[in-house]
Amino acid sequence: MIHLLEIEIDALTESVVEVSTGKIHKTHVSKASLEFLNTIHKKNGWKFNWKKEEKEINRLIYKLVLESKRFILLGLISLETREDHVHIHLVEKAPIEFGISKTYKGIGGNLFAFACKYSQENGFDGVVAFSAKTNLIHHYSVTLGATLIKNQKMFIHSKQAKFLINKYFKDEEK
């Protein structure tokens, strides 16, 4: 099944920014265990069935949390390594991070930047692909520098991937 990404990129920030104070918070990305994913439910506001996604062959799910408070989940992303790039199957912000009541901005950009970093670490020069909802194609082109290839399939190529990686992960050793 092809998932069409629908996460809105509210801002490209350095890490994530607390909306009420403007304070920058460092983040941490790690593989999400099945035990952890068993705590993520649609009844709690999540749009996708992450336990089901975890069972898909060749897919890895990563969670984005605050570095200082690792119990605060900001978002999830599902990645698959393909022949010459990394494919993003799903990406979702935590249910509490929507609308005017959200605490942080920059979560979506952070997750895409992580996908580019993962791609770079796996020898694909940061290149990632994903399928986007039609109404967000222009949005992803403008905010992420993604290129529409065919139908709804988009790519973030190496130059733009490097920009995103440096924006979100500049403090990490290369």
Biotite code that builds the C-alpha atoms (Angstrom):
import biotite.structure as struc

atoms = struc.array([
    struc.Atom([0.000, 0.000, 0.000], chain_id="A", res_id=1, res_name="MET", atom_name="CA", element="C"),
    struc.Atom([1.307, 3.428, -0.945], chain_id="A", res_id=2, res_name="ILE", atom_name="CA", element="C"),
    struc.Atom([0.901, 6.040, 1.749], chain_id="A", res_id=3, res_name="HIS", atom_name="CA", element="C"),
    struc.Atom([0.637, 9.657, 0.672], chain_id="A", res_id=4, res_name="LEU", atom_name="CA", element="C"),
    struc.Atom([2.456, 11.901, 3.093], chain_id="A", res_id=5, res_name="LEU", atom_name="CA", element="C"),
    struc.Atom([0.345, 14.640, 4.588], chain_id="A", res_id=6, res_name="GLU", atom_name="CA", element="C"),
    struc.Atom([2.471, 16.192, 7.319], chain_id="A", res_id=7, res_name="ILE", atom_name="CA", element="C"),
    struc.Atom([2.655, 19.950, 7.062], chain_id="A", res_id=8, res_name="GLU", atom_name="CA", element="C"),
    struc.Atom([6.052, 21.573, 7.522], chain_id="A", res_id=9, res_name="ILE", atom_name="CA", element="C"),
    struc.Atom([5.294, 24.517, 9.806], chain_id="A", res_id=10, res_name="ASP", atom_name="CA", element="C"),
    struc.Atom([8.877, 25.831, 9.804], chain_id="A", res_id=11, res_name="ALA", atom_name="CA", element="C"),
    struc.Atom([12.439, 24.810, 9.059], chain_id="A", res_id=12, res_name="LEU", atom_name="CA", element="C"),
    struc.Atom([14.133, 25.409, 12.366], chain_id="A", res_id=13, res_name="THR", atom_name="CA", element="C"),
    struc.Atom([17.276, 24.354, 14.131], chain_id="A", res_id=14, res_name="GLU", atom_name="CA", element="C"),
    struc.Atom([16.032, 21.262, 15.948], chain_id="A", res_id=15, res_name="SER", atom_name="CA", element="C"),
    struc.Atom([12.593, 22.173, 17.365], chain_id="A", res_id=16, res_name="VAL", atom_name="CA", element="C"),
    struc.Atom([11.424, 25.505, 18.740], chain_id="A", res_id=17, res_name="VAL", atom_name="CA", element="C"),
    struc.Atom([9.064, 25.978, 21.656], chain_id="A", res_id=18, res_name="GLU", atom_name="CA", element="C"),
    struc.Atom([6.208, 28.061, 20.268], chain_id="A", res_id=19, res_name="VAL", atom_name="CA", element="C"),
    struc.Atom([5.476, 30.047, 23.442], chain_id="A", res_id=20, res_name="SER", atom_name="CA", element="C"),
    struc.Atom([9.087, 31.044, 24.236], chain_id="A", res_id=21, res_name="THR", atom_name="CA", element="C"),
    struc.Atom([11.078, 30.709, 20.995], chain_id="A", res_id=22, res_name="GLY", atom_name="CA", element="C"),
    struc.Atom([13.557, 28.507, 22.881], chain_id="A", res_id=23, res_name="LYS", atom_name="CA", element="C"),
    struc.Atom([15.398, 25.941, 20.747], chain_id="A", res_id=24, res_name="ILE", atom_name="CA", element="C"),
    struc.Atom([15.338, 22.377, 22.084], chain_id="A", res_id=25, res_name="HIS", atom_name="CA", element="C"),
    struc.Atom([17.694, 19.673, 20.887], chain_id="A", res_id=26, res_name="LYS", atom_name="CA", element="C"),
    struc.Atom([16.135, 16.439, 19.753], chain_id="A", res_id=27, res_name="THR", atom_name="CA", element="C"),
    struc.Atom([17.121, 12.801, 19.698], chain_id="A", res_id=28, res_name="HIS", atom_name="CA", element="C"),
    struc.Atom([16.111, 10.205, 17.106], chain_id="A", res_id=29, res_name="VAL", atom_name="CA", element="C"),
    struc.Atom([16.219, 6.481, 17.845], chain_id="A", res_id=30, res_name="SER", atom_name="CA", element="C"),
    struc.Atom([14.698, 3.273, 16.568], chain_id="A", res_id=31, res_name="LYS", atom_name="CA", element="C"),
    struc.Atom([11.230, 2.673, 17.993], chain_id="A", res_id=32, res_name="ALA", atom_name="CA", element="C"),
    struc.Atom([10.855, -0.754, 19.563], chain_id="A", res_id=33, res_name="SER", atom_name="CA", element="C"),
    struc.Atom([7.758, -2.899, 19.101], chain_id="A", res_id=34, res_name="LEU", atom_name="CA", element="C"),
    struc.Atom([7.139, -2.545, 22.830], chain_id="A", res_id=35, res_name="GLU", atom_name="CA", element="C"),
    struc.Atom([7.144, 1.235, 22.422], chain_id="A", res_id=36, res_name="PHE", atom_name="CA", element="C"),
    struc.Atom([4.910, 1.107, 19.328], chain_id="A", res_id=37, res_name="LEU", atom_name="CA", element="C"),
    struc.Atom([2.393, -0.946, 21.317], chain_id="A", res_id=38, res_name="ASN", atom_name="CA", element="C"),
    struc.Atom([1.707, 2.268, 23.264], chain_id="A", res_id=39, res_name="THR", atom_name="CA", element="C"),
    struc.Atom([0.832, 4.275, 20.116], chain_id="A", res_id=40, res_name="ILE", atom_name="CA", element="C"),
    struc.Atom([-2.878, 4.024, 19.261], chain_id="A", res_id=41, res_name="HIS", atom_name="CA", element="C"),
    struc.Atom([-5.388, 5.644, 16.940], chain_id="A", res_id=42, res_name="LYS", atom_name="CA", element="C"),
    struc.Atom([-7.716, 6.050, 19.933], chain_id="A", res_id=43, res_name="LYS", atom_name="CA", element="C"),
    struc.Atom([-5.088, 8.448, 21.342], chain_id="A", res_id=44, res_name="ASN", atom_name="CA", element="C"),
    struc.Atom([-5.215, 10.585, 18.212], chain_id="A", res_id=45, res_name="GLY", atom_name="CA", element="C"),
    struc.Atom([-2.571, 8.949, 15.995], chain_id="A", res_id=46, res_name="TRP", atom_name="CA", element="C"),
    struc.Atom([-3.633, 8.749, 12.330], chain_id="A", res_id=47, res_name="LYS", atom_name="CA", element="C"),
    struc.Atom([-1.672, 5.631, 11.425], chain_id="A", res_id=48, res_name="PHE", atom_name="CA", element="C"),
    struc.Atom([-1.384, 2.108, 12.755], chain_id="A", res_id=49, res_name="ASN", atom_name="CA", element="C"),
    struc.Atom([2.314, 2.113, 13.667], chain_id="A", res_id=50, res_name="TRP", atom_name="CA", element="C"),
    struc.Atom([2.269, -1.480, 14.986], chain_id="A", res_id=51, res_name="LYS", atom_name="CA", element="C"),
    struc.Atom([1.079, -2.632, 11.571], chain_id="A", res_id=52, res_name="LYS", atom_name="CA", element="C"),
    struc.Atom([3.702, -0.453, 9.862], chain_id="A", res_id=53, res_name="GLU", atom_name="CA", element="C"),
    struc.Atom([6.436, -2.034, 11.985], chain_id="A", res_id=54, res_name="GLU", atom_name="CA", element="C"),
    struc.Atom([5.471, -5.476, 10.669], chain_id="A", res_id=55, res_name="LYS", atom_name="CA", element="C"),
    struc.Atom([6.075, -4.438, 7.050], chain_id="A", res_id=56, res_name="GLU", atom_name="CA", element="C"),
    struc.Atom([9.190, -6.057, 5.583], chain_id="A", res_id=57, res_name="ILE", atom_name="CA", element="C"),
    struc.Atom([12.310, -3.869, 5.335], chain_id="A", res_id=58, res_name="ASN", atom_name="CA", element="C"),
    struc.Atom([10.793, -0.905, 7.184], chain_id="A", res_id=59, res_name="ARG", atom_name="CA", element="C"),
    struc.Atom([12.314, 0.739, 10.214], chain_id="A", res_id=60, res_name="LEU", atom_name="CA", element="C"),
    struc.Atom([10.446, 3.123, 12.470], chain_id="A", res_id=61, res_name="ILE", atom_name="CA", element="C"),
    struc.Atom([12.211, 5.908, 14.304], chain_id="A", res_id=62, res_name="TYR", atom_name="CA", element="C"),
    struc.Atom([10.915, 8.178, 17.041], chain_id="A", res_id=63, res_name="LYS", atom_name="CA", element="C"),
    struc.Atom([11.767, 11.824, 17.569], chain_id="A", res_id=64, res_name="LEU", atom_name="CA", element="C"),
    struc.Atom([11.943, 12.982, 21.180], chain_id="A", res_id=65, res_name="VAL", atom_name="CA", element="C"),
    struc.Atom([13.364, 15.908, 23.103], chain_id="A", res_id=66, res_name="LEU", atom_name="CA", element="C"),
    struc.Atom([16.985, 15.247, 24.053], chain_id="A", res_id=67, res_name="GLU", atom_name="CA", element="C"),
    struc.Atom([16.462, 16.584, 27.578], chain_id="A", res_id=68, res_name="SER", atom_name="CA", element="C"),
    struc.Atom([13.101, 14.855, 28.123], chain_id="A", res_id=69, res_name="LYS", atom_name="CA", element="C"),
    struc.Atom([13.147, 11.633, 26.149], chain_id="A", res_id=70, res_name="ARG", atom_name="CA", element="C"),
    struc.Atom([9.678, 10.716, 27.381], chain_id="A", res_id=71, res_name="PHE", atom_name="CA", element="C"),
    struc.Atom([8.201, 13.549, 25.279], chain_id="A", res_id=72, res_name="ILE", atom_name="CA", element="C"),
    struc.Atom([7.409, 11.997, 21.899], chain_id="A", res_id=73, res_name="LEU", atom_name="CA", element="C"),
    struc.Atom([7.310, 14.522, 19.065], chain_id="A", res_id=74, res_name="LEU", atom_name="CA", element="C"),
    struc.Atom([6.848, 12.288, 16.030], chain_id="A", res_id=75, res_name="GLY", atom_name="CA", element="C"),
    struc.Atom([7.455, 9.040, 14.165], chain_id="A", res_id=76, res_name="LEU", atom_name="CA", element="C"),
    struc.Atom([8.852, 8.162, 10.742], chain_id="A", res_id=77, res_name="ILE", atom_name="CA", element="C"),
    struc.Atom([8.932, 4.904, 8.757], chain_id="A", res_id=78, res_name="SER", atom_name="CA", element="C"),
    struc.Atom([11.886, 4.378, 6.401], chain_id="A", res_id=79, res_name="LEU", atom_name="CA", element="C"),
    struc.Atom([12.862, 1.731, 3.871], chain_id="A", res_id=80, res_name="GLU", atom_name="CA", element="C"),
    struc.Atom([16.272, 1.398, 2.253], chain_id="A", res_id=81, res_name="THR", atom_name="CA", element="C"),
    struc.Atom([15.938, 0.837, -1.483], chain_id="A", res_id=82, res_name="ARG", atom_name="CA", element="C"),
    struc.Atom([18.522, 0.355, -4.255], chain_id="A", res_id=83, res_name="GLU", atom_name="CA", element="C"),
    struc.Atom([19.645, 3.966, -4.567], chain_id="A", res_id=84, res_name="ASP", atom_name="CA", element="C"),
    struc.Atom([17.737, 5.968, -1.945], chain_id="A", res_id=85, res_name="HIS", atom_name="CA", element="C"),
    struc.Atom([15.715, 5.848, 1.236], chain_id="A", res_id=86, res_name="VAL", atom_name="CA", element="C"),
    struc.Atom([11.940, 5.858, 0.925], chain_id="A", res_id=87, res_name="HIS", atom_name="CA", element="C"),
    struc.Atom([9.732, 7.526, 3.535], chain_id="A", res_id=88, res_name="ILE", atom_name="CA", element="C"),
    struc.Atom([6.543, 5.504, 3.957], chain_id="A", res_id=89, res_name="HIS", atom_name="CA", element="C"),
    struc.Atom([4.945, 7.364, 6.841], chain_id="A", res_id=90, res_name="LEU", atom_name="CA", element="C"),
    struc.Atom([5.713, 10.425, 8.901], chain_id="A", res_id=91, res_name="VAL", atom_name="CA", element="C"),
    struc.Atom([3.518, 11.804, 11.659], chain_id="A", res_id=92, res_name="GLU", atom_name="CA", element="C"),
    struc.Atom([3.689, 14.398, 14.399], chain_id="A", res_id=93, res_name="LYS", atom_name="CA", element="C"),
    struc.Atom([2.370, 13.497, 17.841], chain_id="A", res_id=94, res_name="ALA", atom_name="CA", element="C"),
    struc.Atom([-1.361, 14.264, 18.122], chain_id="A", res_id=95, res_name="PRO", atom_name="CA", element="C"),
    struc.Atom([-0.740, 17.048, 20.655], chain_id="A", res_id=96, res_name="ILE", atom_name="CA", element="C"),
    struc.Atom([1.475, 18.899, 18.155], chain_id="A", res_id=97, res_name="GLU", atom_name="CA", element="C"),
    struc.Atom([-1.318, 20.152, 15.887], chain_id="A", res_id=98, res_name="PHE", atom_name="CA", element="C"),
    struc.Atom([-3.150, 23.443, 15.706], chain_id="A", res_id=99, res_name="GLY", atom_name="CA", element="C"),
    struc.Atom([-2.786, 26.497, 17.906], chain_id="A", res_id=100, res_name="ILE", atom_name="CA", element="C"),
    struc.Atom([-2.218, 24.407, 21.025], chain_id="A", res_id=101, res_name="SER", atom_name="CA", element="C"),
    struc.Atom([0.975, 22.787, 19.731], chain_id="A", res_id=102, res_name="LYS", atom_name="CA", element="C"),
    struc.Atom([4.056, 23.174, 21.892], chain_id="A", res_id=103, res_name="THR", atom_name="CA", element="C"),
    struc.Atom([6.815, 22.878, 19.268], chain_id="A", res_id=104, res_name="TYR", atom_name="CA", element="C"),
    struc.Atom([7.379, 23.841, 15.663], chain_id="A", res_id=105, res_name="LYS", atom_name="CA", element="C"),
    struc.Atom([9.937, 22.286, 13.335], chain_id="A", res_id=106, res_name="GLY", atom_name="CA", element="C"),
    struc.Atom([8.985, 18.661, 14.007], chain_id="A", res_id=107, res_name="ILE", atom_name="CA", element="C"),
    struc.Atom([8.123, 17.807, 10.389], chain_id="A", res_id=108, res_name="GLY", atom_name="CA", element="C"),
    struc.Atom([11.316, 19.359, 9.058], chain_id="A", res_id=109, res_name="GLY", atom_name="CA", element="C"),
    struc.Atom([13.298, 17.528, 11.727], chain_id="A", res_id=110, res_name="ASN", atom_name="CA", element="C"),
    struc.Atom([11.850, 14.174, 10.668], chain_id="A", res_id=111, res_name="LEU", atom_name="CA", element="C"),
    struc.Atom([12.573, 14.801, 6.974], chain_id="A", res_id=112, res_name="PHE", atom_name="CA", element="C"),
    struc.Atom([16.106, 15.953, 7.833], chain_id="A", res_id=113, res_name="ALA", atom_name="CA", element="C"),
    struc.Atom([16.598, 12.726, 9.789], chain_id="A", res_id=114, res_name="PHE", atom_name="CA", element="C"),
    struc.Atom([15.507, 10.713, 6.743], chain_id="A", res_id=115, res_name="ALA", atom_name="CA", element="C"),
    struc.Atom([18.106, 12.575, 4.659], chain_id="A", res_id=116, res_name="CYS", atom_name="CA", element="C"),
    struc.Atom([20.761, 11.947, 7.333], chain_id="A", res_id=117, res_name="LYS", atom_name="CA", element="C"),
    struc.Atom([19.845, 8.249, 7.445], chain_id="A", res_id=118, res_name="TYR", atom_name="CA", element="C"),
    struc.Atom([20.128, 8.139, 3.649], chain_id="A", res_id=119, res_name="SER", atom_name="CA", element="C"),
    struc.Atom([23.531, 9.809, 3.773], chain_id="A", res_id=120, res_name="GLN", atom_name="CA", element="C"),
    struc.Atom([24.760, 7.394, 6.458], chain_id="A", res_id=121, res_name="GLU", atom_name="CA", element="C"),
    struc.Atom([23.674, 4.490, 4.252], chain_id="A", res_id=122, res_name="ASN", atom_name="CA", element="C"),
    struc.Atom([25.597, 5.691, 1.211], chain_id="A", res_id=123, res_name="GLY", atom_name="CA", element="C"),
    struc.Atom([22.794, 7.361, -0.757], chain_id="A", res_id=124, res_name="PHE", atom_name="CA", element="C"),
    struc.Atom([24.068, 10.951, -0.570], chain_id="A", res_id=125, res_name="ASP", atom_name="CA", element="C"),
    struc.Atom([21.022, 12.014, 1.450], chain_id="A", res_id=126, res_name="GLY", atom_name="CA", element="C"),
    struc.Atom([18.512, 11.227, -1.300], chain_id="A", res_id=127, res_name="VAL", atom_name="CA", element="C"),
    struc.Atom([15.017, 10.376, -0.086], chain_id="A", res_id=128, res_name="VAL", atom_name="CA", element="C"),
    struc.Atom([11.765, 9.711, -1.893], chain_id="A", res_id=129, res_name="ALA", atom_name="CA", element="C"),
    struc.Atom([8.147, 9.810, -0.808], chain_id="A", res_id=130, res_name="PHE", atom_name="CA", element="C"),
    struc.Atom([4.660, 10.070, -2.228], chain_id="A", res_id=131, res_name="SER", atom_name="CA", element="C"),
    struc.Atom([2.748, 13.217, -1.319], chain_id="A", res_id=132, res_name="ALA", atom_name="CA", element="C"),
    struc.Atom([-0.893, 14.132, -1.188], chain_id="A", res_id=133, res_name="LYS", atom_name="CA", element="C"),
    struc.Atom([-1.683, 16.280, -4.229], chain_id="A", res_id=134, res_name="THR", atom_name="CA", element="C"),
    struc.Atom([-2.534, 19.360, -2.193], chain_id="A", res_id=135, res_name="ASN", atom_name="CA", element="C"),
    struc.Atom([0.892, 19.239, -0.456], chain_id="A", res_id=136, res_name="LEU", atom_name="CA", element="C"),
    struc.Atom([3.159, 18.800, -3.505], chain_id="A", res_id=137, res_name="ILE", atom_name="CA", element="C"),
    struc.Atom([3.750, 22.532, -3.871], chain_id="A", res_id=138, res_name="HIS", atom_name="CA", element="C"),
    struc.Atom([4.188, 22.866, -0.094], chain_id="A", res_id=139, res_name="HIS", atom_name="CA", element="C"),
    struc.Atom([6.942, 20.206, -0.051], chain_id="A", res_id=140, res_name="TYR", atom_name="CA", element="C"),
    struc.Atom([8.610, 21.814, -3.066], chain_id="A", res_id=141, res_name="SER", atom_name="CA", element="C"),
    struc.Atom([8.745, 25.186, -1.339], chain_id="A", res_id=142, res_name="VAL", atom_name="CA", element="C"),
    struc.Atom([9.525, 24.136, 2.241], chain_id="A", res_id=143, res_name="THR", atom_name="CA", element="C"),
    struc.Atom([11.764, 21.096, 1.712], chain_id="A", res_id=144, res_name="LEU", atom_name="CA", element="C"),
    struc.Atom([13.092, 21.759, -1.771], chain_id="A", res_id=145, res_name="GLY", atom_name="CA", element="C"),
    struc.Atom([11.600, 18.455, -2.909], chain_id="A", res_id=146, res_name="ALA", atom_name="CA", element="C"),
    struc.Atom([11.235, 17.760, -6.628], chain_id="A", res_id=147, res_name="THR", atom_name="CA", element="C"),
    struc.Atom([8.147, 16.215, -8.186], chain_id="A", res_id=148, res_name="LEU", atom_name="CA", element="C"),
    struc.Atom([9.239, 13.322, -10.386], chain_id="A", res_id=149, res_name="ILE", atom_name="CA", element="C"),
    struc.Atom([6.070, 11.567, -11.522], chain_id="A", res_id=150, res_name="LYS", atom_name="CA", element="C"),
    struc.Atom([2.446, 11.622, -10.404], chain_id="A", res_id=151, res_name="ASN", atom_name="CA", element="C"),
    struc.Atom([2.773, 12.207, -6.656], chain_id="A", res_id=152, res_name="GLN", atom_name="CA", element="C"),
    struc.Atom([6.290, 10.841, -6.174], chain_id="A", res_id=153, res_name="LYS", atom_name="CA", element="C"),
    struc.Atom([8.786, 13.361, -4.878], chain_id="A", res_id=154, res_name="MET", atom_name="CA", element="C"),
    struc.Atom([12.529, 13.317, -4.206], chain_id="A", res_id=155, res_name="PHE", atom_name="CA", element="C"),
    struc.Atom([14.794, 15.344, -1.991], chain_id="A", res_id=156, res_name="ILE", atom_name="CA", element="C"),
    struc.Atom([18.088, 15.325, -3.871], chain_id="A", res_id=157, res_name="HIS", atom_name="CA", element="C"),
    struc.Atom([21.563, 15.458, -2.361], chain_id="A", res_id=158, res_name="SER", atom_name="CA", element="C"),
    struc.Atom([22.073, 19.248, -2.404], chain_id="A", res_id=159, res_name="LYS", atom_name="CA", element="C"),
    struc.Atom([18.814, 19.963, -0.580], chain_id="A", res_id=160, res_name="GLN", atom_name="CA", element="C"),
    struc.Atom([19.353, 16.940, 1.679], chain_id="A", res_id=161, res_name="ALA", atom_name="CA", element="C"),
    struc.Atom([22.697, 18.381, 2.762], chain_id="A", res_id=162, res_name="LYS", atom_name="CA", element="C"),
    struc.Atom([20.982, 21.692, 3.561], chain_id="A", res_id=163, res_name="PHE", atom_name="CA", element="C"),
    struc.Atom([18.359, 19.950, 5.738], chain_id="A", res_id=164, res_name="LEU", atom_name="CA", element="C"),
    struc.Atom([20.956, 17.786, 7.496], chain_id="A", res_id=165, res_name="ILE", atom_name="CA", element="C"),
    struc.Atom([23.123, 20.819, 8.279], chain_id="A", res_id=166, res_name="ASN", atom_name="CA", element="C"),
    struc.Atom([20.098, 22.779, 9.507], chain_id="A", res_id=167, res_name="LYS", atom_name="CA", element="C"),
    struc.Atom([18.931, 20.143, 11.971], chain_id="A", res_id=168, res_name="TYR", atom_name="CA", element="C"),
    struc.Atom([22.046, 18.136, 12.764], chain_id="A", res_id=169, res_name="PHE", atom_name="CA", element="C"),
    struc.Atom([24.883, 20.654, 12.409], chain_id="A", res_id=170, res_name="LYS", atom_name="CA", element="C"),
    struc.Atom([26.135, 19.995, 15.944], chain_id="A", res_id=171, res_name="ASP", atom_name="CA", element="C"),
    struc.Atom([26.589, 16.273, 15.344], chain_id="A", res_id=172, res_name="GLU", atom_name="CA", element="C"),
    struc.Atom([29.890, 14.924, 14.102], chain_id="A", res_id=173, res_name="GLU", atom_name="CA", element="C"),
    struc.Atom([29.939, 14.196, 10.423], chain_id="A", res_id=174, res_name="LYS", atom_name="CA", element="C"),
])
